[in-house]
Amino acid sequence: MFQDTTPFVLALVITFAVLVCISIWNSMNSKPPYEKKPEPEPGPSRTREILARFSQFYLNLNPEDGFIYDTAILPDPKQHIIHALYVGFDESETEADREAIERGLRAIINFQDLVGEDPLVPVKKDDSVLETNISPQNLFPEEELVSEEEKKYNEYSSKRDLELFDHLNHLKIDYVDDKSQEVEEEK
C-alpha cells in the first residue's frame, strides 16, 4: 500500500509547487488594490471658483465700453461661466449678490465666438462735419455707406443684445436697456 503512493505524493508536490508559482506570478503582475480617494477639503465650490476666476480676469482686462472680445481669451469656457452665473443667481441670498450676478451677465455677453484676436470696436461717426457740396444723387443714397468693420460690429452687437435679453429673461430679471436708462436719467 505505501509503495505505490510515491508517484501520487510526487504529483501532489509538483502540483502544489506549480500553484504556488502561479500565485506568486499573479501577485507580481496584478493591479494594485483600489484605494479610497481622500475626502475633499472644505473650500469654495467649483461654481465659486469659476466666478472668482472670471471676475479677476475681467478686472485685469480693464474692458472698454462697447468693445466685443473673443471667447478664446476667457479663463473658462463661456458656457461654464454662464452656468456658474445662473447657479450663483439661484443661490444668492441678498439683492447685492443678485446685482453682482447681473453685472456678470452684462460682462460675459461682451465675449462672442469668432471675433478674432483684436476686439471689435464701436464705430463712431462724426456728425459735426456738414457737407455742403452734395450732389442731388447723393442726397438720398439707395444704399447706406457702411464699412465692413461697422457691419461686423453691428452683427456682433445685435447678437450680444439678444444674448443678454435671453439671459435676463431666463433668470426673470427685468430687462432695462442701457440706452433707455441713460435717457431716463437725463430727464
QUIKA-V136340 format. One line per field, one symbol per residue. ss: DSSP state (H for helix, E for strand, L for the rest). Layout:
ss->???
//
This chain:
ss->LLHHHHHHHHHHHHHHHHHHHHHHHHHHHLLLLLLLLLLLLLLLLHHHHHHHHHHHHHHHHLLLLLLEEEHHHLLLLHHHHHHHHHHHHHHLLLHHHHHHHHHHHHHHLLEELLLLLLLELLLLLLLLLLLLLLLHHHLLLLLLLLLHHHHHHHHHHHHHHHHHHHHHHHLLLLLLLHHHHHHHHHL
//
